[in-house]
Every structure is written in C-alpha cells, then in structure tokens.
Amino acid sequence: MKILITEFMDVEYVELLKTNFDVTINHDLSTNNGELKKIINSFDALIVRNKTQVNKEVLDKANNLKFVGRLGVGLDNIDTEYCKNHNIHVQPATGMNADSVAEYVFNTALTLLKNIPLMHQETLNGNWPRTSISSRELRGKTIGLLGFGLIAKKVSTLAKVFDTKIIAYDPYLDSSVGNQFNAKLLDLNEVFKLSDVISVHLPLTKNTKNILNYAAFEKMLKQPIIINSSRGSIVNEEDLIRAYEEKLISGFALDVYNTEPVPKSFLEKIKKNTNCILTPHVAGVTEESNKRVSEFIANAVKEFFNL
Ligand SMILES: NC(=O)c1ccc[n+]([C@@H]2O[C@H](COP(=O)([O-])OP(=O)(O)OC[C@H]3O[C@@H](n4cnc5c(N)ncnc54)[C@H](O)[C@@H]3O)[C@@H](O)[C@H]2O)c1
C-alpha cells in the first residue's frame, strides 16, 4: 500500500505509518499540480493539508486512489463531489484543531479590543500612549459568530469565563442547539447590528464567499472587531480595509487570505497604524493540534485499509 504525504505531518505519526505503508513525502507537490498529476497514479492514499489542490485534473489521474486524509478541517481544496462519485474516501481531522482556533479567537479579540497593536507600535516609537490610545474589556461584550459548528461552539464555551454574550448566525441549525451553548441564533443582519466582535467560522462555499462585504460592514452599528480564521474569500479584503478606514469597524485579525501566501499588493494597503493582526494561516496549527491531527489521520488511514 502506497501513501503520498504532500504537507507537514508530525514525525512520530509518519513513522507509525511507515510500519504498515510505503510512505513518500514530498512537500513540493503541494504547489506543483503538474508533477502531482504525473505521479499520483501509483498511490493508494494521499495525505494533505489545505495547500494541495486535489482537483478533478489530479483525481482523473489517480486510478488507484482510495483515501484522501486532510490534516485539518475545511475541504475546499478537495473535489469532494468527484471523490464521492469515484468511491474515494475523504477524511478530515474533524475537531482536532478546534481548541487551537477557539484560543486564537480570544487571543485576537482581547488584543484588538485593547488596541495593543497600536500601543505596541507607539511605545516602540518612543512615545508613551497611556491616555491617547484607549482600551476596552471583553467582559460584557457581544460576540457574533458566523457559522455555529465545532469551533464556534468551543468559542461559546470559553466565552463563559469572560461573561460574554454569544449570538450566532447558522440557518442550518435549530435554535435549541444554540441554547445548549448559551448562544442565541439570529438572522445575519441582527448579528451584524448587535456584535462588538464578529468571528467567522464558516466553510468556504458559493454561499459564504464574500459574505462580509462593504454592504455587510455598513450594517454593523457597534464598530466591531472582525476576526477571520476560516477561509480567505469569505471576507472581502478590499472592503475590509475600506470599512476600517471609514471607522465602520475598529480592528481586524486575518489568519486566512484570498491568496496565500498573502501578496505584497494587499499588505501595502494596510497602514502601519492599523489596529490589526495578520497571521500566516496558523490559527489551527499549534504543537498540540499538529500531534492530534496527525494521530487522527494516521489511525484513520490504518483503519480504512484494515491494518
Ligand atoms: N485557520 C485555520 O487554521 C483553520 C483551522 C480549522 C478550521 N478552519 C476553517 O474553519 C471552518 C469552520 O470549522 P468548523 O470545524 O467549525 O466547521 P463545522 O463544519 O463544524 O461548522 C461550520 C458551520 O457553518 C454552518 N454553515 C455552513 N454554510 C453556512 C452558511 N451559508 N451560512 C451560515 N452558516 C453556514 C454549518 O451549518 C456549520 O454549523 C472550516 O470550514 C475551515 O475552513 C480554519
């Protein structure tokens, strides 16, 4: 049985796989579909993160492929429909990095409410912005969650510590699901109107793309902090910067971007004194979650092949 791994996986679990499988590791293939297409035919299983594009072109060549393991969640880089129709099992590491993302949400919400990026810059510049830059508490504020799946539920659980009110938009769920987590499910415009912090936890689909655009920012009444740790094009990046400059929002954290790595042309649009945090798609990647995700997928592939 042959496995191809195209993105980083915890070494301990790669070694575990080597006891049952012939394992090939080639990280260059995550950005080289031409090469991936040439060699995929000889593999029974493929293990990826979010960079490798497991699209129709690749899958058309994958005559022996039976299993695709995703070291994380979010399957927008995998043609799941094609896999379903061709009997290829797609396995995400559901829930294994949810704690890491939920912590990221509180980390960035607190940092941005307290204007710490601005304080840091000014202090570093030799100024002493003790009264010129204000700071806010998270306690008592309202966090609006777009999507109320696994990660959003973790956020709701952690929110209790801060006495924070949780509202959420997820039309696919019954309101009783929200009640279990002390969260109120509302319609999208209500969430825009009432939130001090808006955090996005949606999958990228044709319905969620651009859900946070200028028209959405205009509906926000409390100058919220925007946090996107889901997928890039769910938030319109140009509109986000415009909304910040027009003071419709008071800060933003982006972990994910339209194009990754994020292009210079986008970075140049962000002024130095912007209350923002930019991270390189790591909200779900901690030392702990990398182990959990890798262990989960290693066990799943072994089980799938009855080994
Ligand atoms: N930055 C990172 O490192 C990182 C890590 C993990 C997950 N993610 C992203 O976060 C996303 C959410 O993860 P999760 O584990 O909570 O997923 P999940 O599948 O548990 O939850 C997603 C929720 O979104 C809801 N939803 C789907 N379409 C919707 C729509 N059009 N409008 C409103 N709600 C809608 C679903 O009903 C579901 O409850 C993933 O899809 C992934 O893209 C990013």
The ligand as an ORCA input file, in Angstrom:
! r2SCAN-3c Opt
* xyz 0 1
  N      -7.304     28.927     10.129
  C      -7.216     27.665     10.439
  O      -6.133     27.178     10.750
  C      -8.455     26.814     10.445
  C      -8.495     25.670     11.267
  C      -9.662     24.925     11.331
  C     -10.767     25.285     10.567
  N     -10.693     26.381      9.743
  C     -11.869     26.768      8.953
  O     -12.960     26.980      9.840
  C     -14.157     26.490      9.246
  C     -15.141     26.090     10.344
  O     -14.650     24.972     11.041
  P     -15.592     24.073     11.969
  O     -14.791     22.893     12.398
  O     -16.272     24.904     12.994
  O     -16.656     23.589     10.864
  P     -18.095     22.937     11.086
  O     -18.389     22.213      9.833
  O     -18.170     22.220     12.384
  O     -19.053     24.220     11.196
  C     -19.406     25.029     10.112
  C     -20.820     25.571     10.392
  O     -21.124     26.509      9.357
  C     -22.501     26.385      9.054
  N     -22.749     26.892      7.704
  C     -22.457     26.324      6.515
  N     -22.830     27.133      5.498
  C     -23.388     28.222      6.066
  C     -23.970     29.428      5.549
  N     -24.065     29.636      4.232
  N     -24.425     30.332      6.429
  C     -24.340     30.116      7.764
  N     -23.829     29.003      8.317
  C     -23.348     28.083      7.477
  C     -22.795     24.893      9.166
  O     -24.172     24.666      9.407
  C     -21.914     24.501     10.362
  O     -22.640     24.521     11.572
  C     -13.698     25.298      8.386
  O     -14.552     25.103      7.288
  C     -12.318     25.713      7.936
  O     -12.406     26.298      6.645
  C      -9.570     27.134      9.685
*
